[in-house]
Amino acid sequence: MGEWLSALGFGIGLVAFVLGATSIIMGFSTTESGNIGMQKKIEYGFFGVTGLVLCLLMGYALA
């Protein structure tokens, strides 16, 4: 049963890493300017950092 929990933790960590990395890339690649563009950059950056932190948390839990 422990192997299933490790596999589930790895899967969650992997999904969190992919979503975090793509959110950060999308934050850098937005072309809108003004308030809307800055709002999108902040939102994508927040979700990206949250995803990477969740990935590190899952990695720590598996260690």
C-alpha positions as CSV (number, residue, x, y, z in Angstrom):
1,M,0.0,0.0,0.0
2,G,2.9,2.3,0.6
3,E,4.0,2.1,-3.0
4,W,0.6,3.4,-4.1
5,L,0.9,6.4,-1.8
6,S,4.4,7.1,-3.2
7,A,3.1,6.8,-6.7
8,L,0.2,9.2,-6.0
9,G,2.5,11.7,-4.3
10,F,4.9,11.5,-7.3
11,G,2.0,12.1,-9.7
12,I,0.7,15.1,-7.8
13,G,4.2,16.5,-7.6
14,L,4.7,16.0,-11.3
15,V,1.4,17.7,-12.3
16,A,2.1,20.6,-9.9
17,F,5.6,21.1,-11.5
18,V,4.2,21.1,-15.0
19,L,1.4,23.5,-14.2
20,G,3.7,25.8,-12.3
21,A,6.3,25.9,-15.0
22,T,3.7,26.6,-17.7
23,S,2.0,29.3,-15.7
24,I,5.4,31.1,-15.3
25,I,6.1,30.8,-19.0
26,M,2.6,32.1,-19.8
27,G,3.2,35.0,-17.5
28,F,6.3,36.0,-19.4
29,S,4.7,35.5,-22.8
30,T,1.6,37.7,-22.4
31,T,1.5,40.5,-24.9
32,E,-1.2,42.7,-23.3
33,S,-0.2,46.0,-21.8
34,G,-1.6,48.3,-19.1
35,N,-3.5,47.1,-16.1
36,I,-4.9,43.9,-17.7
37,G,-1.4,42.8,-18.8
38,M,0.1,43.4,-15.3
39,Q,-2.8,41.6,-13.7
40,K,-2.3,38.6,-15.9
41,K,1.4,38.5,-15.1
42,I,0.8,38.6,-11.4
43,E,-1.9,35.9,-11.5
44,Y,0.2,33.6,-13.7
45,G,3.3,34.2,-11.5
46,F,1.3,33.5,-8.3
47,F,-0.1,30.2,-9.7
48,G,3.4,29.3,-11.1
49,V,5.1,29.8,-7.7
50,T,2.3,28.0,-5.9
51,G,2.7,25.0,-8.3
52,L,6.5,24.9,-7.8
53,V,6.2,25.1,-4.0
54,L,3.6,22.3,-4.1
55,C,6.1,20.2,-6.2
56,L,8.8,20.8,-3.7
57,L,6.5,19.9,-0.8
58,M,5.6,16.6,-2.6
59,G,9.3,15.9,-3.2
60,Y,10.0,16.5,0.5
61,A,7.2,14.2,1.5
62,L,8.5,11.4,-0.7
63,A,12.1,11.7,0.7
